Amino acid sequence: MLKDHVYDIFFPAKCPLCQRVLSQDETDLCHTCRKDTDEFPKPKYKISFVADYRAMWYYNGKVRHSILLYKFYNRRSYGAVYGRLLAMKLQSKPLCDYDILTWVPVSRRRRWFRGYDQVELIARSAGQELGTPAAPILKKIRHTKPQSRLPDFSRRKANVMGAFAVSDPKQVAGKRILLIDDIITTGATVSECARILLTAGAKEVHCAAIAALNKDKHR
Ligand SMILES: [Zn+2]
């Protein structure tokens, strides 16, 4: 459509990892970033209450920069790209069979300030690609400090304890859940969400994130 064409001229798609304008034969990522960005391997350590998890990339360098732009500098369009790429990773290396795809929500306050829930956008895009629409299962019932400002696992765990609730426990009873988050560092947030989901009757909880840290010392 002409409208799309005009839009592309003024707002050309950029690679979310290096911010370079994509050429016509590049989709979502530029060739260089697709080749050079290390995939996150199968994790070595467990996260309490989480059956298994995967991340797409290591949380460092240009991946970290990209996610910071996405979360704090309004690069909203990155969410759809992250979601599509995460879905492709999950299709090529299936994590689990699941009944429900959902995400770690932000508080209403943070959503209001940012204008969007950054993980919801990723989950909705991934869900569309996987053919399983993302369902709003969890809600954040109190505002918490950003986990990144807290130095260790214990404090991060305390920060999120009791911060989430399941909207409708009947929806999750006996179900296998795929929980999407943006970054897994210590795993405290996804662990708390998984605990709440299991308490509500979920059968098992698997997690998938855009990026993760692979550091035992944080745990
Ligand atoms: Zn790039």
Residues whose N, C-alpha, C, O or C-beta is under 5 A from the ligand:
A	BS01	ZN	C15 L17 C18 C30 C33
